[in-house]
């Protein structure tokens, strides 16, 4: 059995290029240590930590439809549902715990944690 390093995906909405062509199917590879460390040196990340996601995804998304080169400009143009989908896929294939929210029942005040699962939210959109 071969070790799987690449995962195919289909975006809920899809990337629309400058010619109006829709690109939904792609491939994401497993992240390396360099994928998580090197973007921290980027001035865009140092000014806005939220940009780390854009750079990370630009590094690990290796294919998206017929797009020849995936870069930060392509990732920036994704619809938010697709960005959330890719963030969740990244966490899933790299065995990163999904984010959790602390919640409380409005009726009984019971407090608990809820996993935020972007995949289940976006799957209904396709």
Backbone as numpy.savetxt, mean C-alpha at the origin, in Angstrom:
# Nx Ny Nz CAx CAy CAz Cx Cy Cz
9.36 -26.62 -2.92 8.52 -25.43 -2.92 9.40 -24.19 -2.92
9.20 -23.33 -3.90 10.00 -22.11 -4.03 9.51 -21.05 -3.04
10.43 -20.24 -2.60 10.11 -19.13 -1.70 9.48 -18.02 -2.51
8.27 -17.61 -2.14 7.56 -16.60 -2.90 8.04 -15.22 -2.50
8.49 -14.45 -3.48 8.96 -13.09 -3.21 8.13 -12.04 -3.93
7.26 -12.47 -4.84 6.42 -11.52 -5.57 4.96 -11.92 -5.46
4.10 -10.92 -5.38 2.67 -11.15 -5.18 1.88 -10.31 -6.18
1.01 -10.97 -6.92 0.17 -10.25 -7.88 -0.99 -9.60 -7.13
-1.46 -8.49 -7.65 -2.61 -7.81 -7.06 -3.45 -7.17 -8.15
-4.67 -6.78 -7.75 -5.55 -6.01 -8.63 -6.10 -4.85 -7.82
-5.80 -3.64 -8.26 -6.24 -2.46 -7.52 -7.76 -2.32 -7.56
-8.36 -1.85 -6.48 -9.82 -1.66 -6.47 -10.29 -0.67 -7.53
-9.57 0.42 -7.72 -9.96 1.45 -8.69 -9.07 1.39 -9.93
-7.77 1.50 -9.74 -6.82 1.45 -10.84 -6.17 2.80 -11.10
-4.99 2.74 -11.67 -4.23 3.93 -12.03 -4.59 4.33 -13.45
-4.93 5.60 -13.64 -5.26 6.12 -14.96 -4.07 6.95 -15.44
-3.44 6.52 -16.53 -2.26 7.25 -17.01 -2.67 8.48 -17.82
-1.66 9.20 -18.32 -1.90 10.46 -19.03 -2.68 10.28 -20.33
-2.79 9.04 -20.82 -3.56 8.76 -22.04 -4.97 8.26 -21.72
-5.28 8.17 -20.42 -6.60 7.71 -20.01 -6.70 6.19 -19.89
-5.58 5.50 -20.02 -5.58 4.04 -19.91 -5.61 3.64 -18.44
-6.47 2.68 -18.14 -6.61 2.19 -16.78 -5.68 1.00 -16.56
-4.92 1.03 -15.45 -4.00 -0.06 -15.10 -4.40 -0.55 -13.71
-4.82 -1.81 -13.63 -5.28 -2.34 -12.33 -4.43 -3.49 -11.81
-3.90 -4.32 -12.68 -3.14 -5.50 -12.23 -1.67 -5.15 -12.09
-1.07 -5.66 -11.01 0.33 -5.39 -10.78 0.98 -6.47 -9.95
2.23 -6.21 -9.60 3.03 -7.12 -8.79 3.77 -6.31 -7.74
3.75 -6.84 -6.52 4.53 -6.25 -5.43 5.52 -7.32 -4.95
6.75 -6.90 -4.71 7.75 -7.84 -4.19 7.90 -7.63 -2.69
8.48 -8.62 -2.03 8.77 -8.48 -0.60 9.74 -7.33 -0.39
9.60 -6.63 0.71 10.49 -5.52 1.04 11.79 -6.05 1.63
12.85 -5.29 1.41 14.14 -5.58 2.02 14.41 -4.55 3.12
15.46 -4.78 3.86 15.84 -3.80 4.89 16.13 -2.45 4.24
16.78 -2.47 3.09 17.10 -1.22 2.39 15.84 -0.47 2.00
14.78 -1.20 1.64 13.53 -0.53 1.28 12.98 0.29 2.43
13.20 -0.16 3.64 12.66 0.56 4.80 13.63 1.59 5.36
14.94 1.38 5.16 15.94 2.28 5.75 16.29 3.44 4.81
16.58 3.16 3.55 17.06 4.19 2.63 16.09 5.36 2.44
14.77 5.13 2.39 13.87 6.29 2.23 13.92 7.27 3.40
14.40 6.81 4.56 14.47 7.71 5.71 15.45 8.86 5.46
16.39 8.69 4.53 17.36 9.74 4.17 16.78 10.76 3.20
15.66 10.41 2.58 15.06 11.28 1.57 14.51 12.55 2.23
14.84 13.72 1.70 14.35 14.97 2.29 12.82 15.07 2.34
12.15 14.44 1.39 10.67 14.48 1.40 10.12 13.76 2.62
10.78 12.67 3.03 10.36 11.93 4.22 10.73 12.70 5.48
11.91 13.35 5.45 12.33 14.11 6.62 11.41 15.30 6.88
10.83 15.86 5.80 9.91 16.98 5.95 8.48 16.53 6.25
8.13 15.34 5.77 6.77 14.82 5.95 6.86 13.30 6.04
6.74 12.77 7.25 6.88 11.32 7.47 5.86 10.52 6.66
4.74 11.13 6.33 3.72 10.45 5.55 4.19 10.07 4.15
5.24 10.74 3.68 5.75 10.45 2.33 6.50 9.13 2.28
6.85 8.57 3.43 7.54 7.28 3.48 6.73 6.22 2.74
5.44 6.21 2.91 4.58 5.24 2.23 4.74 5.34 0.72
4.79 6.55 0.20 4.90 6.75 -1.25 6.21 6.15 -1.76
7.30 6.45 -1.07 8.60 5.94 -1.52 8.68 4.43 -1.37
8.19 3.91 -0.25 8.21 2.46 -0.05 7.46 1.74 -1.16
6.26 2.20 -1.45 5.46 1.53 -2.48 6.10 1.67 -3.86
6.72 2.82 -4.14 7.40 2.99 -5.43 8.56 2.01 -5.57
9.16 1.61 -4.45 10.29 0.67 -4.49 9.82 -0.78 -4.66
8.68 -1.14 -4.05 8.29 -2.56 -4.03 7.24 -2.94 -5.07
6.52 -1.96 -5.62 5.59 -2.28 -6.71 6.44 -2.37 -7.98
6.56 -3.56 -8.51 7.46 -3.78 -9.65 6.74 -3.75 -10.99
5.43 -3.88 -10.95 4.68 -3.84 -12.20 3.29 -3.31 -11.92
2.78 -2.51 -12.85 1.41 -2.01 -12.76 0.90 -1.85 -14.19
0.12 -2.82 -14.61 -0.40 -2.81 -15.97 0.72 -2.69 -16.99
0.56 -1.76 -17.94 1.56 -1.56 -18.97 2.53 -0.43 -18.65
2.49 0.09 -17.44 3.38 1.19 -17.04 4.81 0.65 -17.03
5.70 1.35 -17.72 7.08 0.88 -17.87 7.91 1.03 -16.60
7.73 2.12 -15.88 8.56 2.39 -14.70 7.68 2.93 -13.57
7.69 2.26 -12.44 6.91 2.71 -11.30 7.80 3.63 -10.46
7.34 4.86 -10.26 8.09 5.79 -9.42 7.12 6.52 -8.49
7.65 7.45 -7.71 6.82 8.15 -6.73 5.70 8.95 -7.39
5.94 9.46 -8.59 4.89 10.23 -9.29 3.68 9.34 -9.60
3.95 8.09 -9.98 2.85 7.15 -10.26 2.09 6.86 -8.97
2.81 6.56 -7.89 2.16 6.23 -6.62 1.36 7.43 -6.10
1.89 8.65 -6.26 1.17 9.85 -5.83 -0.17 10.01 -6.54
-0.28 9.52 -7.76 -1.50 9.70 -8.56 -2.55 8.61 -8.32
-2.22 7.62 -7.46 -3.20 6.57 -7.18 -4.37 7.13 -6.40
-5.54 6.58 -6.61 -6.70 6.93 -5.80 -6.46 6.45 -4.38
-7.08 7.11 -3.42 -6.82 6.76 -2.02 -7.22 5.32 -1.70
-8.26 4.81 -2.34 -8.65 3.41 -2.11 -7.54 2.47 -2.56
-6.87 2.81 -3.66 -5.78 1.97 -4.16 -4.55 2.09 -3.27
-4.27 3.30 -2.79 -3.14 3.49 -1.87 -3.36 2.68 -0.59
-4.57 2.73 -0.05 -4.89 1.96 1.16 -4.76 0.46 0.90
-5.21 0.04 -0.28 -5.10 -1.38 -0.66 -3.64 -1.81 -0.69
-2.79 -1.00 -1.32 -1.37 -1.37 -1.42 -0.68 -1.33 -0.05
-1.07 -0.38 0.79 -0.50 -0.32 2.15 -0.85 -1.59 2.91
-2.08 -2.02 2.79 -2.51 -3.23 3.48 -1.82 -4.47 2.91
-1.68 -4.53 1.60 -0.98 -5.65 0.97 0.47 -5.68 1.42
1.11 -4.52 1.50 2.50 -4.42 1.96 2.63 -5.00 3.37
1.72 -4.61 4.24 1.75 -5.12 5.62 1.53 -6.63 5.64
0.60 -7.08 4.82 0.25 -8.50 4.81 1.42 -9.36 4.32
2.00 -9.04 3.18 3.04 -9.92 2.62 4.35 -9.81 3.40
4.53 -8.71 4.11 5.76 -8.55 4.90 5.53 -8.89 6.38
4.40 -9.50 6.68 4.06 -9.94 8.05 4.14 -8.82 9.07
3.62 -7.67 8.70 3.57 -6.53 9.61 2.16 -6.48 10.19
2.08 -6.32 11.49 0.77 -6.28 12.16 -0.06 -5.12 11.61
-1.34 -5.36 11.34 -2.19 -4.26 10.88 -2.40 -3.25 12.01
-2.66 -2.00 11.64 -2.90 -0.99 12.67 -4.16 -1.32 13.46
-4.15 -0.95 14.73 -5.30 -1.19 15.60 -5.80 0.13 16.16
-7.08 0.16 16.38 -7.71 1.33 17.01 -8.27 0.92 18.35
-8.11 1.79 19.31 -8.73 1.57 20.61 -10.16 2.09 20.49
-11.13 1.24 20.84 -12.53 1.62 20.69 -13.30 1.32 21.98
-14.45 1.93 22.08 -15.33 1.68 23.22 -16.76 1.57 22.71
-17.49 0.62 23.27 -18.88 0.44 22.90 -19.67 1.63 23.46
-20.45 2.31 22.60 -21.20 3.47 23.08 -22.33 3.11 24.05
-22.74 1.85 24.08 -23.85 1.46 24.96 -23.37 0.98 26.32
-22.31 0.12 26.32 -21.89 -0.46 27.60 -20.52 0.03 28.06
-19.87 0.88 27.27 -18.54 1.43 27.59 -17.44 0.38 27.65
-17.70 -0.84 27.16 -16.65 -1.85 27.09 -15.57 -1.39 26.12
-14.31 -1.40 26.57 -13.20 -0.95 25.73 -12.50 -2.15 25.11
-12.08 -2.00 23.86 -11.42 -3.08 23.12 -10.62 -2.50 21.97
-9.79 -3.36 21.33 -9.01 -2.93 20.17 -9.58 -3.58 18.92
-9.59 -2.82 17.83 -10.11 -3.28 16.55 -9.02 -3.12 15.50
-8.75 -4.20 14.72 -7.79 -4.09 13.62 -8.42 -3.30 12.48
-7.63 -2.43 11.88 -8.07 -1.68 10.71 -7.63 -2.48 9.49
-8.60 -3.01 8.78 -8.33 -3.87 7.62 -8.78 -3.15 6.36
-7.83 -2.49 5.69 -8.19 -1.74 4.49 -8.63 -2.66 3.36
-8.13 -3.90 3.35 -8.51 -4.82 2.27 -9.99 -5.11 2.28
-10.54 -5.40 3.44 -11.96 -5.74 3.47 -12.82 -4.55 3.08
-12.35 -3.34 3.33 -13.11 -2.14 2.96 -13.06 -1.93 1.46
-11.88 -2.11 0.87 -11.73 -1.81 -0.56 -12.18 -2.95 -1.46
-12.27 -4.19 -0.95 -12.69 -5.29 -1.80 -14.11 -5.09 -2.32
-14.94 -4.45 -1.57 -16.31 -4.22 -1.99 -16.44 -3.16 -3.07
-15.34 -2.44 -3.35 -15.39 -1.37 -4.33 -15.14 -1.85 -5.75
-14.56 -3.04 -5.91 -14.19 -3.49 -7.25 -15.34 -4.14 -7.98
